[in-house]
Amino acid sequence: MTEPTLSDAGTEAETVTSADGTEIAFERTGRGPPLVLVHGASIDRRYWDLSGVRETLAEHHTVYAMDCRGHGESEHPGEFELEREFEDVVAVVDSIDEPVALLAESGGAFHALEAALRTDNLRSLVLHEPAVPGFEAALDVEEVFATMLALLDEGENDRAVTVFLEELALLTPDELEALRTDPTWPTYVDTFLETILPKLKAEVAADYEFGPNRFAELTVPTLLVAGSESGEWLLEATDAVADALPNSRVVTIDGHGHEANVTAPDRFTNEVLAFTRDRR
């Protein structure tokens, strides 16, 4: 692990080297048992600051908020491979000298699920609607991609990102409004073009298949968090992961969708902290 470096935002970041040599950045805040945060198809580790979730968690944990590869201060590898995303989470988790709680959302929760098979340094696992590939088959993904690419060709970048969030992530209007009105939205649009879209293409190319039997011996205590208003495919994926894991349970945040951690941060953090506290 490298010595801390000063980020552009004026906060200290540290880096670890992932299995393929890519430098992965994370920011350490707070005090207490270690908790690693993994964002999904969002801007970077600042995602956890949208509604103060990281600050609240840092009152009880030493929080390690990582930038996934290509995001924030982490190195951009040029080309993306799905397996490398799993390895990046492992690199951060294994750099900590005691068992950690691992909290991840959406695509990051999928990566964390796979990472959990590749490390022995977990105390507990919290997965917020893991966006496991394959369950979105009921959606016309190819048509959505065609629409996004056409908008990008026309220079309608903002609208292309909105289509992704509306039609694939299936955000509620309130959730979309919360993201679009945040000061980080323009950077998110740029991140989508440079990183998120290439990652989505790599994920499709990987042709991942969810095999429940692979997780039969993953006994780390796991909490799955869902929003009652989330898209059907995300809820199906959440239930499938819960069924596959032998030591898991699901909690539902009523009245909220896929971004419940943004629109209902108190309820979200209460569930997370109650679970991690019980697993110390």
C-alpha positions in Angstrom: 0.0 0.0 0.0 1.3 3.4 -0.9 1.7 6.5 1.3 -1.2 8.9 1.2 -1.3 11.3 -1.7 -3.4 14.5 -2.0 -6.3 14.3 -4.4 -7.6 17.1 -6.6 -10.5 17.5 -4.1 -8.1 18.3 -1.3 -8.6 15.0 0.5 -6.0 12.3 1.1 -6.2 9.2 -1.0 -4.2 6.0 -0.7 -3.7 3.4 -3.4 -3.3 -0.4 -3.6 -2.0 -2.3 -6.6 -4.6 -4.8 -8.0 -3.6 -8.2 -9.4 -3.0 -6.8 -13.0 -0.9 -3.9 -11.8 -3.7 -1.3 -11.9 -3.5 1.3 -9.1 -6.8 1.5 -7.1 -7.4 4.5 -5.0 -9.4 4.7 -1.8 -10.1 7.3 0.9 -10.0 6.5 4.6 -12.2 8.4 7.0 -13.6 7.8 10.5 -12.7 5.5 13.4 -13.8 2.0 14.3 -14.0 -1.4 12.7 -13.1 -1.3 9.0 -15.8 -0.9 6.4 -15.1 -0.9 2.7 -17.4 0.9 0.3 -17.8 0.0 -3.4 -19.8 2.2 -5.7 -21.6 1.0 -8.8 -22.1 2.7 -12.2 -21.7 6.2 -10.6 -19.1 8.9 -10.6 -16.6 7.6 -8.0 -16.3 7.3 -4.2 -18.1 10.7 -3.9 -21.3 8.8 -4.7 -21.5 7.9 -1.0 -21.5 11.6 -0.1 -24.7 12.5 -2.0 -26.9 12.2 1.0 -24.2 12.0 3.8 -24.1 8.2 4.0 -20.3 8.0 4.2 -20.2 10.6 7.0 -22.8 8.7 9.0 -21.0 5.4 8.6 -17.7 7.0 9.5 -19.1 7.8 13.0 -19.0 4.1 13.7 -16.4 2.6 11.3 -13.1 3.4 9.7 -14.5 3.7 6.2 -12.4 2.8 3.1 -14.3 4.3 0.1 -12.7 3.0 -3.0 -12.7 4.4 -6.6 -13.4 1.6 -9.0 -10.9 1.4 -11.9 -11.3 4.2 -14.3 -13.2 6.3 -11.7 -11.9 9.1 -9.6 -8.3 8.7 -8.7 -8.0 5.1 -9.7 -6.0 4.2 -12.8 -7.8 3.8 -16.1 -6.6 0.6 -17.6 -7.6 1.5 -21.2 -9.6 -1.7 -21.6 -11.9 -3.3 -19.1 -12.4 -6.9 -18.1 -15.0 -8.1 -15.7 -12.7 -10.3 -13.7 -10.4 -7.4 -13.0 -13.3 -5.6 -11.2 -13.6 -8.5 -8.7 -9.8 -8.4 -8.2 -9.8 -4.7 -7.4 -12.3 -5.1 -4.5 -10.1 -8.0 -3.2 -7.0 -5.8 -3.4 -8.6 -3.2 -1.1 -10.1 -5.7 1.3 -6.9 -7.7 1.6 -4.8 -4.6 2.2 -6.5 -4.1 5.6 -5.0 -6.0 8.5 -8.2 -7.2 10.1 -11.5 -8.7 8.8 -13.7 -6.0 7.2 -17.3 -5.3 6.6 -17.9 -4.8 2.8 -20.8 -2.6 1.6 -21.5 -2.2 -2.1 -24.3 -1.1 -4.3 -25.7 -2.1 -7.7 -22.9 -3.1 -10.1 -20.4 -2.7 -7.3 -22.5 -5.1 -5.2 -22.2 -7.7 -8.0 -18.4 -7.2 -8.0 -18.3 -7.5 -4.2 -20.3 -10.7 -4.3 -17.7 -12.2 -6.6 -14.9 -10.7 -4.6 -16.2 -12.5 -1.5 -15.4 -15.8 -3.2 -11.8 -14.6 -3.6 -10.9 -13.4 -0.1 -10.9 -14.7 3.5 -10.8 -11.2 5.1 -14.5 -10.5 5.4 -16.4 -10.1 8.6 -19.7 -9.3 6.9 -21.2 -8.4 3.6 -23.9 -5.8 2.7 -25.2 -5.9 -0.9 -27.6 -3.2 -2.0 -29.5 -4.6 -5.0 -26.6 -6.4 -6.7 -27.0 -5.8 -10.5 -26.1 -9.4 -11.5 -26.0 -9.7 -15.3 -28.6 -11.9 -16.9 -31.6 -10.9 -14.8 -32.2 -7.9 -17.0 -33.0 -10.2 -19.9 -36.6 -9.2 -19.7 -35.6 -5.7 -20.8 -34.7 -4.9 -24.4 -31.1 -4.1 -23.5 -30.0 -4.0 -27.2 -32.7 -1.4 -28.0 -31.7 0.7 -25.0 -28.0 0.6 -26.0 -28.9 1.5 -29.6 -30.9 4.5 -28.3 -28.0 5.6 -26.0 -25.4 5.3 -28.8 -27.6 7.2 -31.2 -27.9 10.0 -28.7 -24.2 10.0 -28.1 -23.5 10.3 -31.8 -25.8 13.4 -31.9 -23.9 14.9 -29.0 -26.9 14.4 -26.6 -24.7 13.0 -23.9 -26.8 14.2 -21.0 -29.9 12.6 -22.5 -28.0 9.3 -23.2 -27.0 9.0 -19.6 -30.6 9.7 -18.5 -31.9 6.9 -20.8 -29.4 4.5 -19.1 -30.7 5.5 -15.6 -34.4 5.5 -16.6 -34.5 2.4 -18.8 -31.8 0.1 -17.4 -31.2 1.2 -13.8 -35.0 1.9 -13.6 -34.6 4.8 -11.2 -37.7 6.5 -9.9 -38.3 10.1 -10.9 -37.2 11.3 -7.4 -34.0 9.3 -7.6 -33.2 10.6 -11.0 -33.9 14.2 -9.9 -31.5 13.7 -6.9 -28.7 12.7 -9.2 -29.3 15.3 -12.0 -29.4 18.2 -9.5 -26.3 17.2 -7.7 -23.2 19.3 -8.6 -21.3 16.2 -9.7 -23.8 15.4 -12.5 -21.7 17.0 -15.3 -18.7 14.9 -14.2 -20.9 11.9 -14.0 -21.9 12.4 -17.7 -18.2 12.5 -18.6 -17.5 9.4 -16.5 -20.3 7.6 -18.3 -18.7 8.2 -21.6 -15.1 7.4 -20.6 -15.6 4.6 -18.2 -19.2 3.3 -17.5 -20.2 2.7 -21.1 -17.0 0.7 -21.9 -17.5 -1.3 -18.7 -21.1 -2.1 -19.7 -19.8 -3.3 -23.0 -17.1 -5.5 -21.3 -19.7 -7.0 -19.1 -21.9 -8.0 -22.0 -18.9 -9.4 -23.8 -18.0 -11.5 -20.7 -21.3 -13.4 -21.0 -21.5 -13.9 -17.2 -23.9 -16.6 -15.9 -25.0 -16.6 -12.3 -24.4 -20.1 -10.8 -26.1 -20.3 -7.4 -24.1 -23.5 -6.5 -20.8 -21.5 -6.6 -21.9 -19.6 -3.5 -23.1 -22.5 -1.4 -20.1 -22.4 0.9 -19.9 -18.6 1.2 -21.1 -18.4 4.8 -20.0 -14.8 5.6 -23.1 -13.1 7.2 -24.8 -11.2 4.4 -27.5 -8.5 4.4 -29.2 -7.7 1.1 -31.0 -4.3 0.9 -33.7 -3.7 -1.6 -36.1 -0.8 -2.3 -39.8 -1.7 -2.7 -40.1 0.5 -5.8 -37.0 -0.8 -7.6 -37.1 -2.4 -11.1 -38.3 -6.0 -11.2 -35.0 -7.4 -12.6 -33.0 -5.9 -9.7 -35.4 -7.3 -7.1 -35.2 -10.7 -8.8 -31.4 -10.6 -8.8 -31.4 -9.6 -5.1 -33.7 -12.5 -4.2 -31.6 -15.0 -6.3 -28.4 -13.9 -4.5 -30.2 -14.2 -1.1 -31.4 -17.7 -2.0 -27.9 -18.7 -3.1 -26.1 -17.5 0.1 -26.6 -19.8 3.1 -26.2 -17.1 5.8 -28.2 -14.1 4.4 -31.3 -12.1 4.9 -33.1 -9.3 2.9 -34.5 -6.0 4.2 -36.7 -3.8 2.1 -36.9 -0.1 2.3 -40.5 0.7 1.5 -41.4 3.5 -0.7 -38.0 3.9 -2.3 -36.2 2.4 -5.3 -32.7 1.5 -6.5 -31.2 4.7 -5.0 -32.7 4.2 -1.6 -29.3 5.1 0.0 -29.7 8.5 -1.6 -33.4 9.2 -1.1 -33.7 7.5 2.3 -30.2 7.7 3.8 -31.2 7.5 7.5 -33.2 4.3 6.9 -30.4 2.9 4.8 -27.6 3.6 7.3 -29.7 2.4 10.2 -30.1 -1.0 8.6 -26.4 -1.2 7.7 -25.1 -0.1 11.1 -27.5 -2.4 13.0 -26.2 -5.3 10.9 -22.5 -4.5 11.1 -22.8 -3.8 14.8 -24.3 -7.3 15.4 -21.5 -8.9 13.5 -18.6 -7.4 15.4 
